[in-house]
Amino acid sequence: MGKAARRSYTGAPSTNKQVDAAKHLGSVFKFNTDLGQHVLKNPLVAQGIVDKAQLRPSDTVLEVGPGTGNLTVRILEQVKKAYAVETDPRMAAELTKRVRSTNSEKKLEILLGDFIKTELPYFDVCISNTPYQISSPLIFKLINQPHPPRVSILMFQREFAMRLVARPGDALYCRLSANVQMWANVTHIMKVSKNNFRPPPQVESSVVRLEIKNPRPPIEFNEWDGLLRIVFVRKNKTISAGFKSSSVIDILEKNYKTFLAMNDEMVDDTKGSMAQTVKSKIETVLHETGLGDQRAGKCDQTDFLKLLYAFHQVGIHFS
């Protein structure tokens, strides 16, 4: 990934008069709601979000989607350094002007560009009023950081947030729930009404606390995700139903051939015998684990780990 451009902006010096930045900016140009530009305007909510991060004076913070800086200025008061990733040059310019000639000016560095494509610097804490369209990519980018943050305080659309914390048997429990909860501890910490934003979004929001597990679970991310993609394809049907798809069989057959080749074993696929071998192994695993007739929506991490281990024992892999 290429590094995002780091730019400085010039503008009129700040005055002593306090201005509601979101209100002022709204009069200058129209917010782009397609980019998730809903600025948090309630100062009590903004301060509450920052307080939940339990920032330290030595911390470096990454903020995603700073907008007009209502969270940023509060972050800068408490930390050594802050990076703000912003995709809209207009917002970046307004944020730069807001901190100019303040004690926090030298603490802030704006990374102009798409967060998902940006090569991130080291940071201790992530705080984000997340544009809803990058919610999942943001979560998984944080989880896969080589040096993940100590804690992340993230605001999402309410339903997405509740999927992150849903438990087996809950209506909202899904692949996202099982995937994220393997790699991180997630807790719901605050509801935020849409009336706290300018312009108001069409949905309510929630704030979650994400703490990535350290040490990481001793499994490979793509393997775990690959298994969950299959078992959750129809979460309210039996797990065995997900393995009956011809496309799934084709993928697992290809992976099995790779496994045999890596272990210097003979690959004999005459008359489609390899596909039958894979099907037989799948049936054996589902029967011996007793999970074939279970529904993914009611299974927990222990069940999925049991399934993954059993497949590995017979040479079936998911990445």
ABEGO torsion letter per residue (X at the ends): XBBBBBBBBBBBBBBABBBBAAAAAAAABBBBAAAGBBBBABAAAAAAAAAAAGBBAABBBBBBGAEAGAAAAAAAAABABBBBBBABAAAAAAAAAAABGBAAAAABBBBBEBAAABBBBBBABBBBBBBAAAAAAAAAAAAABABBBABBBBBBBAAAAAAAABBBGBAABBAAAAAAAAABBBBBABBBBAAABOBBBABBBBBBBBBBBOBBBBBBAAAAAAAAAAAAABAABBAAAAAABAAAAAAAAAAAAAAAAAAGBBBBABGGAAAAAAAAAAAAAAAAAGAAABBAAABBAAAAAAAAAAAAAAGBBAX
